[in-house]
Amino acid sequence: MKPAPFDWHAPETVDAALALKAAHGEAARFLAGGQSLVPAMNFRVAQPGVLIDLNRVAGLDSLDWLADGSLRVGATVRYRMIERDAAVARRLPLLAEALAEVAHPQIRTRGTLGGNLSHADPASEMPAVMLALGARMELRRASGMREVAARDFFLGPLTTALAEDEMLAAIIIPPLPPDTGTAFLEVARRRGDYAMMGVAALLRRDGAGRCAEARLAFCSAGPTPMAAPVAAASLVGTALTGADIAAAAEAAKAEIEPMGSVQASPAYQRHLAGVLAARALTLAAERAA
């Protein structure tokens, strides 16, 4: 299929892009890599009357390490740019590990983190990873800028906290503290397919080797990327033994809301969540040692 007719604009500044959005309102959509939006347009699931192409906007394609150690990812930075950055693999290994599971190299060459998060597909890996990493979204509008935590950004299937006159300008990922281990695991029918279930885990040990902080987030586990805060909290203060991890993984199964798909029933997704959570937490605990 082909998309419905639309007008195309290619502004060169953020202000010009926001002015176009203000002028056209809900009829307009921002275009970054197009790996989510364009297929939806081809199937006419999305029918914007106006596309505002961000790829010529100065400053949105930068990948910068900030003074506090955070990584700032501009809205049009391609996955492959992040994936090939040796500092990302060293300083944010969870991001690097999960990126390798995103679709195929051709898609990662064109696709963007900003576009993926704005699309807010609950089956996608990156929203869950942003939850686990405690990322913040930098939202721009004509009147200024605000930051929204990842936990508050994803509101429902393909729905975010972006207001009608806002754009996602950048993602800010804070640095990992010392003695932190992370892991990402997923199960898909074929490499590059949407995951039937995926999990991102983060564990930090204190000076005595016990768990000081834990985060656990899932993709393909509900109408949004799903965190499991109760299960994660149960690990704090423990020695992260096999029994501790097994209990947390079992508890996480009760916090998710699997909806099922053509690939997996809700019951099977819940089973996968428990298995993957146990494995990811075990890996994260080993890496935090």
C-alpha positions in Angstrom: 0.0 0.0 0.0 1.0 3.6 -0.4 0.4 6.5 2.0 -2.4 9.0 1.8 -1.4 12.3 0.2 0.7 14.6 2.5 2.7 17.8 2.4 6.4 17.7 3.3 8.5 20.3 5.0 12.2 20.3 5.8 13.0 23.1 8.3 16.5 23.8 9.3 16.0 25.0 12.8 14.1 23.8 15.9 12.2 27.0 16.0 11.1 26.6 12.4 10.0 23.0 13.0 8.0 24.0 16.1 6.4 26.9 14.1 5.3 24.4 11.4 3.8 22.1 14.1 2.0 25.0 15.7 0.6 26.0 12.3 -0.7 22.5 11.3 -1.5 21.1 14.7 -2.6 17.5 15.0 -2.5 17.1 11.2 1.3 17.2 11.3 3.9 14.6 12.4 7.6 14.9 12.9 9.8 12.6 10.8 13.2 11.4 12.1 14.3 8.0 10.8 10.9 7.0 9.6 11.3 3.3 10.5 8.1 3.3 12.5 6.1 6.2 11.0 6.5 5.4 7.3 5.3 1.8 7.5 2.3 3.0 9.5 1.6 5.5 6.8 2.0 2.9 4.0 -0.7 0.8 5.8 -2.7 4.0 6.4 -2.7 3.3 10.1 -1.2 6.8 10.3 -2.4 9.5 7.9 -0.7 12.8 8.7 -1.5 15.6 6.3 1.9 17.2 6.9 5.3 15.7 7.5 7.9 17.8 9.2 11.2 16.3 8.4 13.8 16.9 11.2 16.8 15.6 9.4 18.0 19.1 8.3 17.5 20.6 11.7 20.9 21.8 13.0 21.9 20.3 16.4 19.5 17.4 16.5 22.1 14.9 15.2 24.6 15.2 18.0 25.7 12.6 20.5 27.3 14.3 23.4 28.8 13.3 26.8 27.9 16.0 29.3 30.0 17.2 32.2 28.2 15.0 34.8 28.8 11.9 32.7 25.4 11.8 31.2 24.9 10.9 27.5 22.7 13.3 25.5 21.3 11.8 22.4 19.8 14.2 19.8 16.5 13.4 18.2 17.9 12.4 14.8 20.9 10.4 16.0 20.9 7.1 14.2 21.0 3.8 16.2 24.2 2.9 14.4 26.0 6.0 15.5 25.2 5.0 19.1 26.1 1.4 18.5 29.5 2.3 17.0 30.5 4.6 19.8 33.1 2.7 21.9 32.3 5.0 24.9 28.7 3.9 24.9 29.7 0.2 25.1 32.1 1.0 28.0 30.0 3.5 30.0 26.4 2.4 29.2 26.7 -1.3 28.4 22.9 -1.9 28.8 22.2 0.5 26.0 24.8 -1.1 23.7 23.6 -4.7 24.5 20.0 -3.9 23.8 20.7 -1.9 20.6 22.2 -5.1 19.1 18.7 -6.7 19.4 16.9 -3.9 17.6 15.6 -5.1 14.2 18.3 -5.5 11.6 21.5 -3.4 10.7 19.7 -1.8 7.7 17.0 -0.5 10.1 19.5 0.6 12.7 21.4 2.5 10.1 18.3 4.7 9.4 16.2 4.5 12.6 16.6 6.9 15.5 16.3 6.5 19.3 14.2 9.7 19.4 11.7 8.5 16.8 11.4 5.1 18.4 10.6 6.6 21.8 8.1 9.1 20.4 6.4 6.2 18.6 6.1 4.4 22.0 5.6 0.9 20.8 5.4 -1.3 24.0 7.0 -4.2 22.1 10.1 -2.2 21.3 13.3 -2.6 23.3 14.4 1.0 23.8 11.5 2.2 26.0 12.1 -0.5 28.5 15.8 0.2 28.5 15.1 3.9 29.1 13.1 2.9 32.1 15.9 0.8 33.5 18.5 3.5 32.9 16.4 6.3 34.4 16.5 8.4 31.2 14.9 11.8 30.8 13.2 13.2 27.7 14.0 16.8 26.7 10.8 18.2 25.2 10.9 21.4 23.3 8.0 23.9 22.4 8.0 27.4 21.2 7.7 28.8 24.8 10.5 26.7 26.3 11.8 23.3 27.3 10.9 20.7 29.9 12.2 17.4 31.0 10.1 14.3 31.6 11.3 11.1 33.2 11.0 8.0 31.2 8.6 6.5 33.8 6.2 9.4 33.1 6.7 9.6 29.4 5.0 6.5 28.2 1.2 6.7 28.8 -0.2 3.9 26.7 0.1 2.1 23.4 1.7 4.5 20.9 0.9 7.3 23.4 3.4 9.6 25.2 3.4 12.7 27.4 4.3 14.9 24.4 1.9 17.8 24.0 0.5 18.7 20.6 2.9 21.6 20.3 6.0 19.7 21.5 8.8 17.7 20.0 11.3 15.3 21.6 14.6 17.1 21.1 16.9 14.8 23.0 17.2 12.0 25.4 19.5 12.3 28.5 20.8 9.1 30.0 22.5 9.5 33.4 25.8 7.8 34.1 26.0 4.4 35.9 27.3 4.6 39.4 30.3 2.4 40.4 29.6 -1.3 41.2 26.6 -1.4 38.8 25.8 -4.3 36.6 23.3 -4.4 33.8 21.8 -6.9 31.3 19.3 -7.1 28.5 17.7 -10.4 27.3 14.9 -11.1 24.9 13.2 -14.0 23.1 12.0 -13.6 19.5 11.0 -16.2 16.9 13.8 -14.9 14.6 16.6 -12.4 15.3 15.3 -9.0 14.4 11.7 -9.8 15.0 9.7 -8.1 17.7 10.4 -9.7 21.0 7.8 -12.0 22.5 9.3 -10.8 25.8 12.3 -8.7 26.7 13.8 -7.6 30.0 16.3 -4.9 31.1 17.9 -5.3 34.5 20.1 -3.0 36.6 21.7 -3.8 39.9 24.1 -1.8 42.1 26.0 -3.3 45.0 27.1 -1.4 48.2 30.5 -1.6 49.8 29.5 -4.9 51.5 28.4 -6.5 48.3 24.7 -6.3 49.0 22.1 -4.8 46.7 21.8 -1.1 47.1 19.6 -0.4 44.0 17.6 -2.5 41.6 15.6 -1.8 38.5 13.7 -4.2 36.2 11.8 -3.3 33.1 10.1 -5.3 30.3 9.0 -4.9 26.7 6.1 -6.8 25.1 4.7 -7.1 28.7 1.7 -4.7 28.6 0.2 -1.6 27.0 3.3 0.3 27.8 6.9 -0.6 28.7 6.5 -2.1 32.1 8.6 -1.6 35.2 8.5 -4.1 38.1 9.3 -1.8 41.1 8.0 -4.2 43.7 10.1 -7.0 42.5 13.1 -4.8 42.2 12.6 -3.3 45.7 12.6 -6.9 47.1 16.2 -7.2 46.1 17.5 -4.2 47.9 19.5 -5.2 51.0 19.9 -8.8 49.9 23.1 -10.6 48.9 21.6 -11.3 45.5 21.7 -15.0 46.0 20.1 -17.4 43.5 17.1 -17.6 45.9 16.8 -13.8 46.2 16.8 -13.5 42.4 14.4 -16.3 41.8 11.9 -14.8 44.3 12.2 -11.4 42.6 11.7 -12.9 39.1 8.6 -14.7 40.3 7.2 -11.5 41.8 7.8 -9.6 38.6 5.4 -11.9 36.8 2.6 -10.4 38.9 3.5 -6.8 38.0 3.3 -7.1 34.2 0.2 -7.1 32.0 1.0 -9.3 29.0 -1.6 -8.9 26.3 -0.6 -11.7 23.9 0.1 -11.5 20.2 0.1 -13.7 17.1 3.4 -15.1 18.4 2.7 -15.8 22.1 -0.2 -16.1 24.5 -0.3 -14.0 27.6 0.4 -17.1 29.7 3.5 -17.9 27.7 4.7 -14.2 27.8 4.3 -14.3 31.6 6.4 -17.5 31.8 9.1 -15.9 29.6 9.1 -12.8 31.8 10.0 -14.9 34.8 12.7 -16.9 33.1 14.3 -13.9 31.4 14.1 -11.8 34.6 16.0 -14.5 36.5 18.6 -14.8 33.9 19.1 -11.0 33.4 19.3 -10.4 37.1 21.8 -13.1 37.5 24.0 -11.6 34.8 23.6 -8.1 36.2 24.6 -9.3 39.7 27.7 -11.0 38.2 28.6 -7.9 36.3 28.2 -5.7 39.4 30.6 -7.8 41.4 
